[in-house]
Amino acid sequence: MLIWFAGAAGVLLGFRAARARRGGWVVASAVVLVVTVAGAVALPGVGGYIGGAALMLLVMVPLFGYRLAFRYTLKQDYAKARRLAWWLRWLHPGDGWLEWPHLLAALESRDPDTIAATLADMQGRNASRTGIGRLAAVLLYRMSAEWEALRGWLETDLAPAELRRDPNMVGLYLRAHGELGDPNGLLDAYERLSAATEGQALWVYRNMCRLMAFAFCGRRELVERLFAGPLDLYPQPVQRLWLATADMAAGRVEEARAELEAIRDDCDPLTAAGIDHRLAHPLPIADDALTEQSQRALLRIETGLGHDERYGGRVAKVRRTAYATYTLIVLNLAIFVLEMARGGSTNIDTLFRLGALHPTTVAHGEWWRVLTGLFLHYGPVHLSMNLLALLVLGPFLEFAVGWWRYTLAYLVSGVGSMLAIVLLALAGQYPDTIVVGASGSIMGLVGATAAVHLRGWLREHAPVASRRLLFVAFVIAFQVVFDLATPEVSFLAHFGGVVIGFVVASLMRHHVSGRSTSNG
């Protein structure tokens, strides 16, 4: 299982990194792939662990570490971000990460001269070669509020293809239009360049771009919506800056100026520079300037925000309220501890005594095994993979259909796949052997998730639902290939779970599919 997972992850990451021209990630994915294949050939008994360790060290830890450091940066907790970036650069020295701690240290100092000197030094050395270098270049323009020069640099010195691939640069390019009092140009650029932020992992950048559109077009209520959801990490002074920007663009100039002056002395140098520029260059009233085409574009951006809120799975409350998911995780962990205490999780006798599925035994009257077998696992890797999948899939689906429908889909998918195994085994079409694990339930959640996103695409034509539906299809295809190539894995349990989960969720009410979705 680990060999397949590490190998597939290496190939997928390498392909995506090559498309984005991220050389460091191409090298990291190649190393993971080579180590995994070499381990599988030379040490087949532990090759999966070797490949999994390489994937964790070279890919997963840097990726999750980067996201955490990015969150700290958004919160302006530069000290934590710098310390984390210092360690991460040794795991991933490419793509400008070696320079990253220096940039964060300058921002941490909160001294305008130090920040400017550091940015100028980084710009001179690698402004066009790495994402961190480009960020240093544009922040230097931002420090001095040279928005016209920044827009010109992004349009002339940066290749158009590079701009379209860098979501950070897209957001700052949109802001340059807004700062220069050109909301129509901002919305036109958004329509042309927003594809750079459409990936599942780019949701923060996507909403930063939406913030530019909503604030400079005077849509305060939409700015508040962003800060209540995907951009809630922004510190209060930054949120107040953008709310005041929306007020100014809506024509409430005096209220906006009073708010900006009230927060000016409590801001970091970059935010303070933005406030000074806003006070010195008041924005035009957006509704007077926007064309009909721009109004339609703004409506499409608002619609996209609604789609992301319902189908993107990134709203903060999704994970905070996933009580059923966390209960299932705890229950599986508790039963695994019981397995270990009663003789070991790979001891067949122990698994049988605790309720593992055995078709003949079920046929003799012990029907409860079709349920208890779902909560038993063969070894820590089996458990870990299932719980990781549950943690990834569960919160969104629980948010989408409600906790009791979600729990019903989980149990019905698992029990249904177990019953299918029993029936086929009794008919002589399946081995009469021990079966354990929540895999049928997990794949049921995959099928149910596909049903939710399919409905979102068919009813609302939500691009995020389409993207996630394609990802689910990839997961199912990968699982099918893996199951057919691995005799120890129950293809029937997995495939049956997908089908049952899809059917069950298709018959359910989906809270996320529109505002007035009916049953069926």
C-alpha angles and dihedrals in degrees: 000000000000092000091055093044096048093044094049092046091051093051094045094046092046092052093049093044092050091052090050092043093236101154096185093057091046089057092045093051091047091052091050091050094047093046092048095050093043091049092048091051101039100034108020093171094060102016092108092055091049092050092044091051091050091049092049095047100041102032117013099044094046092045096048090040091053091051091050092048089048090053090051089050092052088051088049090239089141096165093063091041092052094049092049093045090051090061095039094056090067091055093044111022094166133083093045096297091130088065095044099087090052091056092048092047090055092050089047091057090062086207112133094209093050092047093048093048093049093047092048091050093049092045091054093052108040112355095138102028105067139024091245091051092050090049090054090051095052094042088057089057089045092052091058094037091238093154096156090053091046093052090048092049092051092047098044112019095040117066112244091236090053091051091051090053098048113074092187092058091046091058093050091045089055090048091052089058091049095047089052091055096252108127092160091056089047093054092044090052090047091056091048099043108027091097086079088070100043099099120108092243093050098068094120092053090046091055092044087058090048089051090058091051096046097042098047090044093054099248100144095167090057091048088052089051091055092049091048090053133014097008097043089120092074112108118248097257091055092047091049091050092056094042089052089048090055090048092051092048088050092055099259091122102154093049090048094050092049091051093048093049090049094057099035097099096046097058135097115251095263093051091043090053089053091051093049091052092047092051092047095044111037115203124247118250102269099212090057092051104038118100123217089257090054092048089055091048090051090052090051090052091051090049089051090054090054091050091051092049091054103034106019096074091215102109108119094233091060093073096032092060102038092117096148092051093050091045091054091049092051091046092052091047092049092051091048089055087051089052091054092048093050098051110303138300093260095048107109094203091053092049091048093050091050094053111277116170115262113170097214093046090049090051089054091061109279094117093154088078091078086068104033092049088065092067098048123087135194105231134332096283091056090049095044095051093049095046092047090053090047091051091050099043103029106068096054095046092046088052091046100051105016129259099277095046088046092052090046092052090049094051098038092050092049097043092043093053090047091050090050089054091050094049094047092045091052088050090053094248097109134041114268093232142128115284125189138162145074092258093113090053092045092051087046087060088051090054092045091050089052089053092052094049093043090055090047091053095045096045103034105015087230109181092207090056090051093050093048091046089056090049091051089050089053091051091051093048091049091049092050092052091046093048094049091050095046115063093190091063122081107238090180093056092050099043093041090051092053093051095045093046092050093050094045094049091045088060093048132089110255114211091199099051101092128312099281107032114164129209117284 
